């Protein structure tokens, strides 16, 4: 939509997220090999791994939203400046019209 570039944080977040995903999967496989029955340690490992993945996804989404809001804010500042110039031009025209009307009376 705005043609924004990928920043350093997003470039860093991708390999970290992939690494955490594979490391978490490795821990789950390792916990499965050591414990034949479903125990609390395996459930807690799975839960913590899912929470960590969720936090990484939320962090990436928040960073993306922050970048987009920054671009929208810059566009709004530009638009407000143009509107101020337009209002000042209209005010000048109104002043000139009043001068002309007072001269004719």
C-alpha positions in Angstrom: 0.0 0.0 0.0 2.7 2.5 1.0 5.7 0.6 -0.5 7.6 0.6 2.8 10.9 -1.2 3.1 11.8 -4.0 5.5 13.7 -2.7 8.5 16.5 -4.2 10.5 14.2 -5.5 13.2 12.1 -7.5 10.8 15.2 -8.9 9.1 16.5 -10.0 12.5 13.1 -11.3 13.7 12.7 -13.8 10.8 15.8 -16.0 11.5 15.2 -15.7 15.3 11.6 -16.9 14.9 12.6 -19.8 12.6 15.4 -20.7 15.0 13.1 -20.7 18.0 10.5 -22.7 16.1 13.0 -25.5 15.3 14.6 -25.4 18.8 11.2 -25.7 20.4 10.3 -28.6 18.2 13.6 -30.2 19.1 12.8 -29.8 22.8 9.4 -31.4 22.3 10.9 -34.4 20.5 13.6 -34.7 23.2 10.9 -34.5 25.9 8.9 -37.2 24.1 11.9 -39.5 23.9 12.7 -39.3 27.6 9.2 -39.5 28.9 6.9 -42.2 27.4 3.7 -41.0 29.0 2.2 -37.5 28.7 3.4 -35.7 31.8 3.4 -32.2 33.2 6.9 -31.5 31.9 5.9 -32.2 28.3 2.7 -30.1 28.6 4.6 -27.2 30.2 7.2 -27.4 27.5 4.6 -27.3 24.8 2.7 -24.5 26.4 5.9 -22.4 26.9 6.9 -23.0 23.3 3.5 -21.9 22.0 3.6 -18.8 24.2 7.0 -17.9 22.9 5.9 -18.2 19.3 2.8 -16.1 20.0 5.0 -13.4 21.5 7.2 -13.3 18.5 4.2 -13.1 16.2 2.7 -10.3 18.2 6.0 -8.4 18.3 6.3 -8.6 14.5 2.7 -7.4 14.0 3.2 -4.6 16.5 6.4 -3.4 14.7 4.6 -3.5 11.3 1.7 -1.5 12.7 4.1 1.0 14.2 5.8 1.5 10.8 2.5 1.9 8.9 1.2 4.4 11.5 4.4 6.4 11.2 3.9 6.6 7.4 0.2 7.6 7.8 1.2 10.3 10.3 3.8 11.8 7.9 1.1 11.9 5.2 -1.3 13.6 7.5 1.2 16.2 8.4 1.8 17.0 4.8 -1.9 17.2 4.2 -2.5 19.5 7.1 0.3 21.8 5.8 -1.4 22.0 2.4 -4.8 22.7 4.0 -3.3 25.5 6.1 -1.8 27.1 2.9 -5.2 26.7 1.2 -7.0 28.4 4.2 -4.5 31.3 4.2 -5.0 31.8 0.4 -8.7 31.9 0.9 -8.3 34.4 3.8 -6.2 36.6 1.6 -8.9 36.5 -1.1 -11.6 37.4 1.4 -9.6 40.4 2.6 -9.1 41.6 -1.0 -12.8 41.2 -1.7 -13.7 43.2 1.4 -11.3 46.0 0.3 -12.9 46.1 -3.1 -16.4 46.2 -1.6 -15.5 49.0 0.8 -14.0 51.0 -2.0 -17.1 50.7 -4.1 -19.3 52.0 -1.3 
